[in-house]
Amino acid sequence: MEGTHTMPESAVPPTPPVELPALLAREELALRQIAGPPAAGTVVHWVHTSEMADPYPYLLGGELLLTAGVHIPEATGSGTYFDDYVSRIVAAGGAALGFGVAPVHDTVPRALVEACEAHGLPLLEVPPQTTFSGVARAVWQLMSRARLAELRRVTEAQQSLASAASRPDPVPSVLRRLAQRLGGRAVLYGPDGAEIAGAGREPGGEARAALARLAKVVQPDRPAPPGSGTPPPSSAPRHHAAVTRPGEPEAVRSRAGHRPGPASGRPAPTPTPTAPTSRPASATDTVNGAHLAVYALGAGHGFVLGVATPHRAPGDHTIASVAAVLLSLLTGEQHSGTGAARSAALVRLLLGAPPEEVAPLLGGERWLVVHARPDGDGAPDPVAASALGAALGSALVDPAGDVVRVLVPADREPAPLPGWTLGVSAAVTPADWPAADTQAARALARARATRTPLLRHGPRPALAGLVPPGEATAHARALLAPVTAHPALTETLRAWLSLHGSWDRTAVALSVHRNTVRQRIARCAALLETDLDDPDVRMELWFALRHI
């Protein structure tokens, strides 16, 4: 009997769906549709085999459900068994049903054919020589090929857009290249909503006007002139607004309990929480067959990228997001002059000026240090790091290895961001930037270990403050002398104590195997000649570690 299991909230796989006609075209499978609406437009996200009389609890939506009919009672008569069975599959969002002929049934039951026809569910006949695993393998092969083609297309577009951004006329070049890659129109709107630049084939008049209106959905509210008595302009109607971040993948999380229909393709993006704002970061609409999308540029000056295409292909959102990141950097530099200010600050630092002297050039006197690491494996690329900085409201980004460090003015409060784990320091003056960097690193380690999207360093009065700093440091160095010669041991001991002696969470925080953690802690205990299970010992060691 099949067992239930909890599926992740993200119900749609990161691979493109497979169109049913492509599966029917595989000659080695010899599948034949015998009921239901035409296959064109029906897509398959998964393949699932079930002999349950009611498969609804085990479906996520979008499946090609395979059955040999073992569950069918011997005497169904003229009852409602098949009608109930098919209606439950449709209610669960199943894409199609495949019925295996032999060894249980010599033919597909006529009542099942009629039920599928009545409920609009495509029914496929699976011949005896075709195994269910062979059908599943064919679906995965088609998905893999589609995903590879999509990744190749996105990679080539990313390289092409980056090359365009380095030209003498970067903004028009990026728009031209984007329009070519998407086969449509790319427009840059200014803070006042006027079209500044555009490239590509002009859409129809109604679609063009709709794109301009859609751009106002994501533009930040602008305060009314002093003394005008006029409130800020009200929000424009939300046209399928999808709150996303530049660079966020198209297969975003679906609503809990939502099941995509059998011919829906990828579900529409679901709003995802972002930093507090009155406007979404992107929005989409369809007008007279033209697919419209707009992206608020991350520099925060009111610029918007608009895209109109005759069709929407996998990867389009990612390609447009890359262009939005590049245009965010370009428009931010040109509009505010922050690039020159950052260059001046860098030169002054290199020539010996103290950080507190150059900080006003960068935009503030108190700062937060944010350490961020992308979810999953692999180091973030420069475009992803730039997108992170734009989302946090800062262009001061350092993509150092697996961790991205961002210097953020203290008045811009970071919020959790999809796809990232963040550690945030306390607000400090430039003189304390190194200490804040350490705080953010430790906050990130704890955030990863506890699987928390964002963790802040929270200093508060403690008993440690009663001991003079000089005496505390001297005591710490003497107590920890046996292990401080081994940085890996010191850092492991610190993480292990901060996580209350959890082997697994410490291993996650340090990106090592749990056995490595055990070995290092045992080595620390031997070098310190103490019992690390004693709470008094742990307290004293934690006190000491805070002072080295």
Summary of the structure (lengths in Angstrom):
residues: 548
radius of gyration: 29.1
end to end distance: 57.8
largest distance: 91.2
contacts: 1733
relative contact order: 0.07
helix: 42%
strand: 16%
